[in-house]
Amino acid sequence: MPADETQNKSIEQRPSLYLLDAMALIYRAYYALMPARMQTSKGFPTGATYGFLTSILKIMDKYQPDYIAIAFDSKEKTFRHEKYALYKAQRPQPPVDLIQQLEKIHQVVSALGINTLKMPGYEADDIIGTLARKFEDRCNVFVVTPDKDFCQLVHDGVKLLKPSKQTDDFELYGREQVKEKYDVYPDSFVDVLTLIGDSSDNIPGAAGIGPKTAANLINKYGTLENLYNHLDELKPKTRESLLQDREHLSLARFLVTIKTDMDIPVSLDDLRQKSPDRQTLMPVLEELEFRSIAARFRSGGAPEQPKPKPKSDDIDLEFNFGANVDPNYNFSRRTSYEGASYTLIKEPEALHDLMEKLGKAKEISFDTETTSLRTLDAELVGISFSVKPKEAFFIYCVGSELSREEVVKAIKPILESTTIRKVGQNLKYDILVLKNYGIDVAPVSFDTMLASYVLNPDRKHNMDDLAADYLDVQTITYEELVGKGKSEKSIL
């Protein structure tokens, strides 16, 4: 179709272009499925590959893109590193078992007929930003990513599809959704990011100014430049911070701004998905032991027939990012506690009974299982509770009969109850994660990590070491729950 004809179509009639932020989605899949320790019978890790692939297939099935591309980061240093050598300097290297999967991920994506893009000196963000601007007048563009920084690209022709923290689906962000979530419109997003910086990328911001304050300032004064024209109206502490960090903020703006003007010699037709190359795809899927996905393509890619309920040794994760634990696992075999009782909560009735039990307690301990160490990105996979020694409960937030939404609704009154004291390990992390789900945990009576630090700042403060030293208990690993190597329970 000629370009001008496409441009004249109404927004509703335009074809769709889906741009996927590869590494952000791969990392999310890796941490979401890390508890499951997914691997082949030969021990090759597959969790990130499986999670990423199922996300792609869900997009293809649900949204049926007219055009699609996946952008990867370049291994080389970027123009941001040239400007600021410490950009992302504090980030640890990717986990080895994630790096091992990248080649297979590329093979699968290529065999699916999806275009991949990577440019030396630039990040995937910049490729996506440039393609979004390049084709926004001809397509409805959807950026698929968990990264909030892409909100700066959103307007009438460009929207975000973010993996939901509440369900296994995606959330659509247009201008109004960005405003509702972050309290600023997309055209002000760069100013807010500039003020708050980004510790995960080692980007400096204005000291003492968080997201809420930054949004309030930009909403009141319109732009960062105009904010500096009204410093005399600000509180002394805020004014001092802005004056002191003005040079940092100029750098921060440069670093957080996604480029939209790269020279990428790609036409829209280049991004049309090709038919899957089954001769290449099937051997890779079989090598990875992705049986359910292989069956889909073995039959020519037609929708699968309804499957019988999976057996305990043949569980299909579908699109849920959760671990599958053997329900018959003997939890007490690794502990010195005689008669310990550890219960896995997977059904609504059991969840209701547990909430009644917790509601009667004066003090409870709890711990979250999440997908990331970053509280802003972490998604709830499960949560454990205990009200007395030798008895604990673990709730799946992504189990076959319990959704995150159900679990959050059930635990909120318990965790917010001012008559129930809360105990945990590094509770600051859990509190911040739960706040993302609208839960304000209170009151906190004891934190074992803080107590350990007070007693001996030089020792290790993780839960495994503390449990071994103070309780003579060895914690249970996920390898023991799902097995390892040839003995591992199949979760496909």
Number of C-alpha atoms within 10 A of each C-alpha: 6 7 11 10 9 16 15 12 14 10 17 9 11 19 15 21 26 28 27 24 24 22 17 18 22 23 21 24 23 28 22 25 26 21 23 21 23 29 22 20 17 11 13 15 22 24 26 26 26 29 24 23 21 19 23 18 15 16 19 14 11 8 11 14 19 18 21 25 23 23 21 22 21 15 12 12 14 18 14 18 16 11 12 17 12 13 19 16 13 11 11 7 7 9 10 9 15 17 13 13 19 15 10 17 20 15 14 22 19 17 20 21 19 21 18 17 17 16 18 12 15 21 23 23 23 20 26 28 22 20 22 25 17 18 19 21 20 24 26 22 28 26 27 27 22 21 18 15 16 23 26 21 27 23 19 13 19 24 24 28 21 19 20 13 19 20 17 17 15 19 17 15 21 22 20 15 18 22 17 12 10 17 19 23 21 23 14 19 26 23 26 28 25 25 30 23 26 16 12 12 15 17 23 22 27 23 16 13 19 15 15 13 15 23 24 14 19 21 16 11 14 14 17 19 11 12 19 16 11 11 15 10 10 14 9 11 11 16 16 15 15 23 13 13 15 16 13 17 24 14 18 25 21 15 25 22 20 21 18 17 13 14 9 12 6 11 11 16 10 13 20 17 16 15 11 19 14 18 9 14 20 20 13 18 21 14 14 20 19 19 15 18 21 19 16 14 19 13 10 10 14 10 10 12 7 6 7 6 9 11 8 14 12 14 15 19 20 15 18 21 29 26 23 25 19 15 14 8 13 13 16 16 13 13 17 12 14 9 11 16 14 18 16 18 24 19 15 15 9 13 22 14 12 17 15 11 11 19 18 12 15 12 18 20 20 19 19 21 20 24 23 18 12 13 18 13 17 22 29 27 25 21 20 18 22 19 18 11 9 14 13 17 17 20 24 25 28 26 20 13 12 17 20 22 14 15 21 18 13 16 18 16 15 23 24 16 15 14 15 20 20 23 21 21 22 18 21 13 16 21 19 18 24 20 14 16 17 12 19 17 22 16 16 19 13 16 16 17 18 16 14 17 13 10 10 11 11 9 11 13 19 13 16 14 16 20 14 13 11 8 12 13 16 17 16 14 12 16 15 15 22 23 18 18 16 12 9 19 22 19 22 17
